[in-house]
Structures are given as structure tokens and as C-alpha cells.
């Protein structure tokens, strides 16, 4: 019975460590997907002149995870036609992103870009999106460094903490 309890403690602590480690990987994945979407958005604004609701409806199924949920919220709110401004709809979509470990600076940059979309000419919108892409690249570099430093640490720390608990209890 003690062996079973010890195994359960080690596995649960290890799973917690793996969960924390996966959050660093998910942050990098989410930032990469946001960059991809923003690059598509910038090219559509600059070259194709696709309207925002049409672009979001086209792109939402192509993304998964937090960015996919963000785009789905935008698509649903825009299709709903409640008469809200695009920046209000964008802010509602950002609430789904805020719970996925993105840095607050990235969320503020996204909010500022969302406020600029649809309010000015194509060149101005393209400039805002390019600035956001640059900031996302910086955040991605930081997230990748954090991932390299912390993923292995949290993986080992979870299992080692489980072993320590087992040693202290038994």
C-alpha cells in the first residue's frame, strides 16, 4: 500500500511539473500563431483589401488552441451583428487570450492594434500591424529563452519534489 501511495505522489507531482513546463511551450506556440495571423492580416490589408469580418471568418478555422478560440470569438461576435465597434469585439476576443499565459505587454499591444484596425486607411493599418508583428517577434524571443531555461527545470522539479515528499513521509 505504501508503494502505491509513493508512486501516486511521485506521479502527481511529476504531472504538475510537466503541466507547468507545457505552459512555457504553449506560450511560444500561441505567439507563433499570433504572428502568423498578423502577417496574414497585414498582407490582406495591404494587397487584397479583404474586409475584417470576411478575413476573420476565413482564417478562424485554420488556427487551433488559444488563437483559434480568439478568432472564433471575433467571428461569432462579428456575425452576430450586435452593432458593437470592432475594437469592442476585439477586446472581447482578447479576454480569451488573457487566460493563456501571454505576457501583459503583448495583450496591450494587441489591444492597441485592435483599436487602430478599421479606423484608418490601409497604409496606417498596415503600419500598426507591422509594429505589432515586431513586438510579437520580441516577445517570441523572450518566450523561447524562457522555454529553454524553464521547461527542463520544471519537468525535473516536479518529479524531484514528489521523491522528496515520499522520502519525508516514509
Backbone as CSV, one residue per row, in Angstrom:
resi,resn,N_x,N_y,N_z,CA_x,CA_y,CA_z,C_x,C_y,C_z
1,UNK,0.813,-1.182,0.000,0.000,0.000,0.000,0.872,1.267,0.000
2,UNK,1.968,1.219,0.782,2.864,2.364,0.812,3.517,2.595,-0.543
3,UNK,3.840,1.524,-1.214,4.458,1.643,-2.529,3.503,2.285,-3.524
4,UNK,2.243,1.910,-3.454,1.228,2.510,-4.323,1.081,3.995,-4.022
5,UNK,1.027,4.368,-2.741,0.907,5.773,-2.356,2.134,6.561,-2.798
6,UNK,3.317,5.976,-2.655,4.543,6.646,-3.083,4.536,6.878,-4.589
7,UNK,4.118,5.886,-5.335,4.030,6.032,-6.785,3.029,7.100,-7.189
8,UNK,1.910,7.136,-6.483,0.882,8.133,-6.763,1.385,9.545,-6.480
9,UNK,2.104,9.711,-5.393,2.664,11.029,-5.043,3.689,11.469,-6.082
10,UNK,4.572,10.579,-6.466,5.606,10.922,-7.446,4.974,11.262,-8.792
11,UNK,4.000,10.451,-9.198,3.345,10.709,-10.493,2.556,12.018,-10.484
12,UNK,1.861,12.311,-9.401,1.073,13.546,-9.366,1.974,14.783,-9.325
13,UNK,3.027,14.735,-8.544,3.970,15.860,-8.529,4.667,16.003,-9.882
14,UNK,5.024,14.890,-10.487,5.627,14.933,-11.811,4.685,15.505,-12.848
15,UNK,3.393,15.146,-12.749,2.410,15.679,-13.688,2.246,17.185,-13.516
16,UNK,2.305,17.652,-12.269,2.225,19.106,-12.045,3.425,19.805,-12.664
17,UNK,4.595,19.237,-12.512,5.782,19.821,-13.128,5.692,19.830,-14.642
18,UNK,5.177,18.745,-15.217,5.006,18.686,-16.671,3.975,19.701,-17.154
19,UNK,2.949,19.928,-16.352,1.921,20.909,-16.705,2.497,22.317,-16.742
20,UNK,3.286,22.660,-15.739,3.926,23.983,-15.729,4.897,24.101,-16.901
21,UNK,5.645,23.052,-17.172,6.596,23.073,-18.288,5.876,23.240,-19.626
22,UNK,4.718,22.615,-19.764,3.983,22.734,-21.029,3.423,24.139,-21.228
23,UNK,3.213,24.880,-20.137,2.721,26.252,-20.300,3.751,27.125,-21.019
24,UNK,5.039,26.868,-20.791,6.073,27.618,-21.496,6.066,27.282,-22.990
25,UNK,5.841,26.026,-23.305,5.768,25.615,-24.710,4.534,26.188,-25.387
26,UNK,3.417,26.212,-24.663,2.185,26.759,-25.235,2.302,28.259,-25.487
27,UNK,3.011,28.963,-24.631,3.189,30.404,-24.841,3.922,30.652,-26.152
28,UNK,4.971,29.875,-26.423,5.718,30.028,-27.677,4.812,29.702,-28.863
29,UNK,4.043,28.629,-28.748,3.143,28.226,-29.839,2.091,29.293,-30.106
30,UNK,1.510,29.861,-29.042,0.499,30.899,-29.209,1.075,32.151,-29.853
31,UNK,2.274,32.538,-29.454,2.899,33.714,-30.055,3.210,33.495,-31.531
32,UNK,3.657,32.300,-31.877,3.919,31.999,-33.292,2.637,32.061,-34.105
33,UNK,1.555,31.507,-33.562,0.285,31.551,-34.285,-0.236,32.980,-34.412
34,UNK,-0.076,33.778,-33.360,-0.486,35.184,-33.451,0.315,35.916,-34.516
35,UNK,1.618,35.640,-34.578,2.447,36.260,-35.612,1.977,35.847,-37.007
36,UNK,1.657,34.566,-37.177,1.172,34.103,-38.483,-0.119,34.808,-38.864
37,UNK,-1.039,34.917,-37.908,-2.300,35.586,-38.205,-2.072,37.056,-38.540
38,UNK,-1.206,37.709,-37.796,-0.953,39.128,-38.048,-0.273,39.344,-39.395
39,UNK,0.581,38.418,-39.806,1.199,38.525,-41.128,0.157,38.362,-42.231
40,UNK,-0.775,37.428,-42.032,-1.859,37.264,-42.999,-2.728,38.514,-43.020
41,UNK,-3.034,39.036,-41.843,-3.852,40.241,-41.741,-3.181,41.413,-42.445
42,UNK,-1.888,41.562,-42.239,-1.166,42.669,-42.860,-1.143,42.546,-44.380
43,UNK,-0.932,41.339,-44.876,-0.920,41.179,-46.337,-2.314,41.364,-46.925
44,UNK,-3.337,40.924,-46.227,-4.700,41.120,-46.723,-5.083,42.598,-46.726
45,UNK,-4.677,43.320,-45.693,-4.964,44.754,-45.646,-4.210,45.478,-46.754
46,UNK,-2.959,45.096,-46.937,-2.109,45.817,-47.875,-2.414,45.473,-49.334
47,UNK,-2.659,44.195,-49.628,-2.794,43.780,-51.021,-4.224,43.454,-51.432
48,UNK,-4.905,42.605,-50.685,-6.205,42.116,-51.131,-7.359,43.018,-50.714
49,UNK,-7.172,43.793,-49.670,-8.212,44.697,-49.158,-9.471,43.947,-48.743
50,UNK,-9.277,42.760,-48.174,-10.387,41.966,-47.658,-10.927,42.628,-46.395
51,UNK,-12.239,42.646,-46.241,-12.814,43.242,-45.041,-12.483,42.389,-43.825
52,UNK,-12.440,43.019,-42.659,-12.065,42.314,-41.441,-12.998,41.151,-41.110
53,UNK,-14.318,41.316,-41.176,-15.177,40.160,-40.870,-14.962,38.981,-41.815
54,UNK,-14.769,39.269,-43.103,-14.524,38.187,-44.063,-13.186,37.508,-43.811
55,UNK,-12.169,38.297,-43.527,-10.845,37.752,-43.260,-10.851,36.876,-42.016
56,UNK,-11.486,37.342,-40.966,-11.525,36.575,-39.716,-12.325,35.299,-39.908
57,UNK,-13.425,35.375,-40.653,-14.220,34.168,-40.919,-13.419,33.150,-41.729
58,UNK,-12.580,33.621,-42.653,-11.755,32.716,-43.454,-10.630,32.097,-42.629
59,UNK,-10.031,32.875,-41.739,-8.840,32.436,-41.022,-9.135,31.666,-39.737
60,UNK,-10.291,31.858,-39.129,-10.596,31.225,-37.839,-10.457,29.705,-37.864
61,UNK,-10.943,28.999,-38.888,-10.790,27.535,-38.866,-9.353,27.047,-39.053
62,UNK,-8.470,27.906,-39.511,-7.103,27.480,-39.788,-6.191,27.506,-38.567
63,UNK,-6.672,28.058,-37.472,-5.865,28.159,-36.262,-6.497,27.340,-35.158
64,UNK,-5.649,26.806,-34.287,-6.145,25.993,-33.179,-5.683,26.608,-31.863
65,UNK,-6.118,26.032,-30.791,-5.686,26.484,-29.474,-6.250,27.835,-29.120
66,UNK,-5.464,28.607,-28.397,-5.913,29.903,-27.901,-6.181,30.887,-29.033
67,UNK,-5.347,30.887,-30.052,-5.546,31.804,-31.177,-6.798,31.412,-31.961
68,UNK,-7.044,30.126,-32.107,-8.267,29.673,-32.760,-9.506,30.103,-31.994
69,UNK,-9.456,30.000,-30.658,-10.592,30.454,-29.842,-10.765,31.961,-29.945
70,UNK,-9.656,32.688,-29.955,-9.692,34.144,-30.111,-10.386,34.529,-31.412
71,UNK,-9.978,33.901,-32.509,-10.578,34.204,-33.810,-12.029,33.743,-33.877
72,UNK,-12.349,32.628,-33.219,-13.735,32.160,-33.206,-14.632,33.143,-32.465
73,UNK,-14.138,33.692,-31.363,-14.916,34.703,-30.633,-15.131,35.923,-31.519
74,UNK,-14.080,36.368,-32.193,-14.213,37.512,-33.100,-15.230,37.214,-34.207
75,UNK,-15.091,36.050,-34.824,-16.003,35.681,-35.906,-17.441,35.647,-35.421
76,UNK,-17.679,35.002,-34.283,-19.041,34.882,-33.761,-19.628,36.242,-33.416
77,UNK,-18.825,37.101,-32.803,-19.321,38.427,-32.432,-19.597,39.281,-33.670
78,UNK,-18.753,39.158,-34.690,-18.969,39.935,-35.908,-20.163,39.416,-36.702
79,UNK,-20.361,38.099,-36.702,-21.518,37.530,-37.403,-22.811,37.814,-36.659
80,UNK,-22.702,37.967,-35.332,-23.869,38.262,-34.509,-24.496,39.586,-34.921
81,UNK,-23.674,40.544,-35.292,-24.183,41.825,-35.766,-24.876,42.637,-34.688
82,UNK,-24.320,42.658,-33.475,-24.953,43.377,-32.371,-24.721,44.884,-32.464
83,UNK,-23.964,45.337,-33.429,-23.734,46.762,-33.607,-22.579,47.313,-32.797
84,UNK,-21.772,46.454,-32.207,-20.617,46.920,-31.447,-19.495,47.309,-32.400
85,UNK,-18.654,48.194,-31.935,-17.499,48.576,-32.743,-16.518,47.415,-32.812
86,UNK,-15.644,47.455,-33.807,-14.673,46.378,-33.959,-13.729,46.327,-32.773
87,UNK,-13.368,47.489,-32.231,-12.450,47.490,-31.086,-13.099,46.845,-29.863
88,UNK,-14.411,46.995,-29.679,-15.096,46.336,-28.562,-15.125,44.826,-28.768
89,UNK,-15.361,44.403,-29.998,-15.349,42.974,-30.317,-13.944,42.417,-30.123
90,UNK,-12.932,43.161,-30.554,-11.533,42.757,-30.403,-11.192,42.579,-28.923
91,UNK,-11.644,43.515,-28.089,-11.390,43.418,-26.645,-12.052,42.182,-26.048
92,UNK,-13.241,41.822,-26.515,-13.896,40.606,-26.036,-13.094,39.379,-26.423
93,UNK,-12.525,39.391,-27.607,-11.676,38.285,-28.038,-10.399,38.197,-27.223
94,UNK,-9.870,39.344,-26.814,-8.637,39.350,-26.027,-8.832,38.737,-24.649
95,UNK,-10.046,38.753,-24.130,-10.271,38.116,-22.831,-10.017,36.616,-22.915
96,UNK,-10.277,36.021,-24.076,-9.982,34.587,-24.228,-8.478,34.343,-24.313
97,UNK,-7.727,35.310,-24.811,-6.267,35.162,-24.885,-5.593,35.442,-23.544
98,UNK,-6.195,36.268,-22.729,-5.538,36.682,-21.489,-5.353,35.535,-20.511
99,UNK,-6.171,34.509,-20.618,-6.059,33.384,-19.683,-5.093,32.306,-20.184
100,UNK,-4.352,32.579,-21.231,-3.464,31.565,-21.813,-1.989,31.887,-21.665
101,UNK,-1.642,32.684,-20.678,-0.242,32.896,-20.356,0.512,33.863,-21.238
102,UNK,-0.199,34.649,-22.040,0.512,35.641,-22.837,0.925,36.801,-21.936
103,UNK,2.085,37.357,-22.166,2.545,38.468,-21.337,1.592,39.668,-21.449
104,UNK,1.427,40.422,-20.366,0.536,41.593,-20.407,0.941,42.614,-21.460
105,UNK,2.239,42.747,-21.732,2.676,43.704,-22.748,2.160,43.309,-24.130
106,UNK,2.128,42.012,-24.418,1.606,41.542,-25.704,0.113,41.822,-25.796
107,UNK,-0.596,41.596,-24.712,-2.043,41.865,-24.710,-2.327,43.347,-24.915
108,UNK,-1.511,44.212,-24.315,-1.692,45.659,-24.513,-1.381,46.053,-25.950
109,UNK,-0.338,45.450,-26.531,-0.019,45.731,-27.933,-1.140,45.258,-28.847
110,UNK,-1.704,44.096,-28.542,-2.842,43.602,-29.329,-4.044,44.523,-29.185
111,UNK,-4.295,45.004,-27.984,-5.428,45.908,-27.754,-5.239,47.202,-28.544
112,UNK,-4.030,47.750,-28.524,-3.758,48.984,-29.266,-3.922,48.778,-30.769
113,UNK,-3.466,47.636,-31.259,-3.617,47.345,-32.687,-5.087,47.165,-33.048
114,UNK,-5.849,46.496,-32.189,-7.273,46.304,-32.435,-8.034,47.609,-32.480
115,UNK,-7.601,48.572,-31.675,-8.249,49.884,-31.693,-7.965,50.627,-32.989
116,UNK,-6.834,50.335,-33.629,-6.468,51.027,-34.864,-7.068,50.364,-36.102
117,UNK,-7.415,49.078,-36.009,-7.933,48.372,-37.184,-9.330,48.880,-37.549
118,UNK,-9.520,49.120,-38.823,-10.820,49.526,-39.328,-11.129,50.994,-39.137
119,UNK,-10.205,51.767,-38.593,-10.473,53.180,-38.326,-9.716,54.126,-39.250
120,UNK,-8.783,53.588,-39.994,-7.970,54.464,-40.844,-7.753,53.791,-42.195
121,UNK,-6.928,54.423,-43.011,-6.675,53.864,-44.337,-5.775,52.630,-44.242
122,UNK,-5.607,51.963,-45.355,-4.874,50.698,-45.387,-3.417,50.868,-44.987
123,UNK,-2.784,51.959,-45.394,-1.373,52.165,-45.069,-1.187,52.319,-43.559
124,UNK,-2.074,53.052,-42.917,-1.976,53.257,-41.471,-2.223,51.944,-40.715
125,UNK,-3.220,51.193,-41.152,-3.495,49.902,-40.523,-2.325,48.948,-40.703
126,UNK,-1.756,48.941,-41.889,-0.600,48.083,-42.170,0.574,48.454,-41.274
127,UNK,0.763,49.745,-41.031,1.842,50.200,-40.158,1.632,49.690,-38.730
128,UNK,0.399,49.756,-38.232,0.109,49.277,-36.884,0.342,47.771,-36.767
129,UNK,-0.060,47.038,-37.783,0.117,45.588,-37.756,1.601,45.232,-37.834
130,UNK,2.378,45.960,-38.648,3.816,45.706,-38.714,4.496,45.979,-37.381
131,UNK,4.077,47.030,-36.689,4.623,47.302,-35.358,4.276,46.181,-34.391
132,UNK,3.056,45.680,-34.481,2.644,44.576,-33.619,3.449,43.321,-33.926
133,UNK,3.683,43.038,-35.185,4.485,41.871,-35.556,5.894,41.996,-34.988
134,UNK,6.471,43.184,-35.044,7.802,43.405,-34.481,7.803,43.136,-32.979
135,UNK,6.784,43.619,-32.274,6.703,43.389,-30.827,6.443,41.918,-30.513
136,UNK,5.662,41.254,-31.363,5.430,39.817,-31.171,6.725,39.032,-31.373
137,UNK,7.544,39.459,-32.327,8.838,38.796,-32.530,9.722,38.946,-31.302
138,UNK,9.716,40.124,-30.695,10.493,40.330,-29.469,9.969,39.447,-28.341
139,UNK,8.646,39.407,-28.189,8.049,38.576,-27.135,8.315,37.103,-27.398
140,UNK,8.333,36.706,-28.672,8.628,35.318,-29.018,10.055,34.954,-28.639
141,UNK,10.987,35.855,-28.890,12.372,35.602,-28.493,12.505,35.423,-26.990
142,UNK,11.822,36.265,-26.237,11.844,36.146,-24.773,11.192,34.845,-24.331
143,UNK,10.076,34.499,-24.947,9.370,33.264,-24.579,10.196,32.031,-24.906
144,UNK,10.916,32.057,-26.023,11.770,30.918,-26.368,12.925,30.770,-25.388
145,UNK,13.501,31.898,-24.969,14.563,31.826,-23.958,14.014,31.282,-22.638
146,UNK,12.834,31.755,-22.245,12.207,31.240,-21.025,11.919,29.750,-21.136
147,UNK,11.452,29.343,-22.303,11.154,27.922,-22.503,12.415,27.082,-22.361
148,UNK,13.502,27.533,-22.983,14.760,26.786,-22.897,15.261,26.680,-21.467
149,UNK,15.062,27.726,-20.684,15.548,27.726,-19.309,14.652,26.949,-18.358
150,UNK,13.348,27.019,-18.555,12.424,26.550,-17.534,11.754,25.199,-17.789
151,UNK,11.660,24.760,-19.022,10.933,23.519,-19.300,11.595,22.340,-18.607
152,UNK,12.853,22.148,-18.836,13.539,21.010,-18.221,13.577,21.147,-16.694
153,UNK,13.754,22.378,-16.217,13.761,22.618,-14.777,12.452,22.166,-14.134
154,UNK,11.317,22.569,-14.706,10.021,22.195,-14.125,9.736,20.709,-14.273
155,UNK,10.193,20.113,-15.352,9.985,18.676,-15.501,10.707,17.917,-14.386
156,UNK,11.971,18.249,-14.166,12.736,17.575,-13.118,12.240,17.958,-11.730
157,UNK,11.895,19.221,-11.562,11.468,19.698,-10.259,10.197,18.990,-9.785
158,UNK,9.275,18.719,-10.684,8.052,18.027,-10.304,8.333,16.631,-9.766
159,UNK,9.119,15.868,-10.489,9.429,14.507,-10.041,10.307,14.501,-8.794
160,UNK,11.256,15.439,-8.737,12.115,15.510,-7.544,11.314,15.927,-6.313
161,UNK,10.369,16.824,-6.481,9.523,17.208,-5.352,8.693,16.016,-4.880
162,UNK,8.205,15.226,-5.817,7.473,14.012,-5.449,8.353,13.046,-4.674
163,UNK,9.580,12.860,-5.137,10.519,11.987,-4.414,10.828,12.516,-3.021
164,UNK,10.992,13.825,-2.911,11.261,14.430,-1.616,10.090,14.212,-0.645
165,UNK,8.889,14.398,-1.135,7.702,14.177,-0.299,7.632,12.724,0.161
166,UNK,7.905,11.814,-0.768,7.889,10.389,-0.411,8.947,10.088,0.647
167,UNK,10.133,10.640,0.484,11.197,10.416,1.465,10.841,11.004,2.833
168,UNK,10.187,12.146,2.835,9.805,12.745,4.111,8.655,12.000,4.794
169,UNK,7.751,11.457,3.995,6.601,10.761,4.589,6.933,9.347,5.034
170,UNK,7.811,8.699,4.313,8.053,7.289,4.635,9.407,7.173,5.233
